[in-house]
Amino acid sequence: MRRLWTRQRARHSQSGISMIELLIAGVIMVVGFLALIGLVVTAIANNTRNRLDTTATMLDLMVVEAISSQAPSVGTISLTDCAGNTWNLAQQAGTGATLAGTQIDFSQAQSSVPTDYYMNWAVCNGGTTVNALYDVRWNVQALGTYSRLVTVAAKLKGSSSGNKYYALPINLRATVGK
């Protein structure tokens, strides 16, 4: 009889989960899910910033390619964005947007950038609906008779450098010509 009573007593002491154990397990799960949600939000923000960086880089490359495809004697080159805006790209050496060291200075008001050395390029979402506007500026410096140093930068309009969810301006420098 004593053995039976000992078995039943051992069975009752481990027969279930107490409320405190459930509470601790629940708190651990909530903390884990909150950390997981934080990771997902950060991943989405990084993906958005990478997409903006890629678009800005492609705009920089487009300007460099357009300038490098023309002889320096050609005055301006015209490009049209998806919203139907036509932009002229001047390529006169020795002028353009102000440089801060080796990068385009976006602290300069766009209205004080020489005409045809900036554009507000519209990026559309598959049609003519404007998805974003980029402030694109460039500077052209003479390196020799037939070669130029082109510095181009693109920045999402309305973004600030202190905002971690928006990309910083993308600067691209290229030597074009012979």
N, C-alpha and C positions, 0 to 999 in steps of 0.2 A: 504494500500500500504506500509505503514511503517513497518508493521509486516512482510510482505513478504521479504522486503529488509533486515531486521534484521536476518531472518532465513537463507537467502542466504549468508549473510556475515559470520554468525556463521559456516555454512557448509564449506565455503571456507577456513577458518582459521584452520580447522582440517581435511582437505581433503586428506592429504598425508604425506609422510615421507620426511624430508629434507635431503639433501646430507650430512650434518654434522651428523645427527642421523645415517645414513647408515655407515658413516666412523667410528664412535665410535663403533657401533655394530660389524663391521668388525674387528677392532683392538682387541676388547674383544674376539672374536672368535679365532683369530690368536694366541693370548696369551694363551688361553685355550687349543688349539690344540698342541702348542709347549710344554706346561706342560704335556699333555697327552703322547706325544711322548717321553719325558724324563722319564716318569714313565714306559713306555713299555721297553725302553732300559735298565733301571735299573732292571726290572723284569727278562729280558732275561739274564743279567749278573749274577744275583743272582741264577737263575736256573742252569746256567753253573757251577758256583762255588759249588752249592749243589751237582751236579752230580759228580764233581771231588772229593769232600769230601767223598761221598758215595763209590766211587771206591777205594780211598786211605784207607778208613776204612775196606773195604772188603779184600784188600790185607794184611793189618795188621792182621786181623783175620785169614786169610789163613796161614800166617807164624806162628802165635801163636798156631793154631790148629795142624799144622804139627809138631811143636816142642813138644807140649804136648802129641801127640799121640805116641811118641817114647820114649823108656827108655833112660836115660842119657848115657848109655853105647854104644848106637848106634852112630856111628861117624857122618855121614851126611845123610840128607834126600834129595831126588831129586824131583824137581817140574818142569814141562814143561809148558811154556806159549803158547799162541795161534799161535805165530810165529814159534814155534818149538825149541825155545831156552830152554835148560835144565839147571836149576840152582840147585846147591847144597846148602843146608841149614845146616851149622855147628851149633852145640849146646853145645860146650864145655863151661862150666861155667868159668867166670873170663875173658872173652875176647869178642870181638865184636867191633861194631862201638863206637866211643867216645861219652860219655854222657856229656851234659851241664846241670847239676843239675839232673833232672829226665827225660830229653828229649834227643833224639838223636841230636847230633850236626851236622848240614848239612854244617857248614862252613869248616869242615874237607873235604879235597879232597877225592873223592871216591877211588882214587888209593892208599891212605894211610889206608883205611879200610882193616882189615885182610881178606884174601881170604875166601870165602864162608860165609861172614857175610853181604853181600850186593848183590843186583841183580837189573838189569834194566828190569823190567817186562813189557812186551808188552801187551797192551790191544787192541784187535781187534774189528772190527766193523762187527760182524756176520760171518766172514770167517777168512782168513789169512792176510787180509789187516790191517796193524798196524794203529790204530787210535791215540794212545798215548803211551808214555813211562813213567814209574814211577820209580824213584829211591827209592828202598826199602832197609832199613838197620835195623839191630837188634843187641842187646847186651844181653848177658846172664850172670846173677850173681847167685852164689850159696847162697841159704838161709839155707840150711841144707844138710843132706846126700842125701835125695831124692827129695828135692824141689828147684826150681829155679825161679828167677824173670826174666822174659823176657820183654824187652822193644823194641818195634818195631815202626818204623816210615816210612811213605810213602809220597813222594812228587812228583808232576808232574815235569818231567825233563824240564828245561828251564824256569820255573816260578820263580819269585822272590817274596820275602815277601812284597815288597813295592807296588806290583801291585794289585789293588783292585779287578780285575776281575779273579785272580787265587787264588785258595785255598792255605792256609798255610799248612805246613806239619802236618799230622795227627799222633799223638803219642798215642800208646796204651801200657799199662803196665799190665802184668798178671802174677800171681803166678801159676806155673805148677808143677805137681808132687804130692807127698803125703803130 
